[in-house]
Amino acid sequence: MEQGLMIAIVVNVVGITIAVWFLRSRILAKLAEVEARKARKRED
């Protein structure tokens, strides 16, 4: 394969990996926030 194509593939894979990691961390943080809100409502 061409050198430029290999670099483009690597850059795309790294970018997708970072995007998935970021979205996963945001979703987990939001789920934790919702659970905390539910726990507070149960206490009231």
TORKOL-4160 file (C-alpha; in steps of 0.2 Angstrom, whole numbers, padded with zeros to 4 digits, m for minus):
44
<pt num="1" X="0000" Y="0000" Z="0000"/>
<pt num="2" X="0005" Y="0018" Z="m0002"/>
<pt num="3" X="0013" Y="0027" Z="0012"/>
<pt num="4" X="0000" Y="0041" Z="0012"/>
<pt num="5" X="m0014" Y="0029" Z="0013"/>
<pt num="6" X="m0007" Y="0020" Z="0028"/>
<pt num="7" X="m0005" Y="0036" Z="0037"/>
<pt num="8" X="m0023" Y="0041" Z="0033"/>
<pt num="9" X="m0029" Y="0025" Z="0039"/>
<pt num="10" X="m0019" Y="0026" Z="0056"/>
<pt num="11" X="m0025" Y="0044" Z="0058"/>
<pt num="12" X="m0043" Y="0039" Z="0055"/>
<pt num="13" X="m0042" Y="0024" Z="0067"/>
<pt num="14" X="m0034" Y="0035" Z="0081"/>
<pt num="15" X="m0047" Y="0049" Z="0078"/>
<pt num="16" X="m0061" Y="0036" Z="0079"/>
<pt num="17" X="m0054" Y="0028" Z="0095"/>
<pt num="18" X="m0053" Y="0045" Z="0103"/>
<pt num="19" X="m0071" Y="0049" Z="0098"/>
<pt num="20" X="m0077" Y="0033" Z="0105"/>
<pt num="21" X="m0068" Y="0035" Z="0121"/>
<pt num="22" X="m0074" Y="0053" Z="0123"/>
<pt num="23" X="m0092" Y="0048" Z="0120"/>
<pt num="24" X="m0091" Y="0033" Z="0132"/>
<pt num="25" X="m0084" Y="0044" Z="0146"/>
<pt num="26" X="m0098" Y="0057" Z="0143"/>
<pt num="27" X="m0112" Y="0044" Z="0143"/>
<pt num="28" X="m0105" Y="0035" Z="0159"/>
<pt num="29" X="m0104" Y="0052" Z="0167"/>
<pt num="30" X="m0122" Y="0056" Z="0162"/>
<pt num="31" X="m0128" Y="0039" Z="0169"/>
<pt num="32" X="m0119" Y="0042" Z="0185"/>
<pt num="33" X="m0128" Y="0059" Z="0186"/>
<pt num="34" X="m0145" Y="0052" Z="0183"/>
<pt num="35" X="m0142" Y="0038" Z="0196"/>
<pt num="36" X="m0137" Y="0051" Z="0209"/>
<pt num="37" X="m0152" Y="0062" Z="0205"/>
<pt num="38" X="m0164" Y="0046" Z="0207"/>
<pt num="39" X="m0155" Y="0042" Z="0224"/>
<pt num="40" X="m0158" Y="0060" Z="0230"/>
<pt num="41" X="m0177" Y="0059" Z="0224"/>
<pt num="42" X="m0179" Y="0043" Z="0234"/>
<pt num="43" X="m0172" Y="0051" Z="0250"/>
<pt num="44" X="m0184" Y="0066" Z="0249"/>
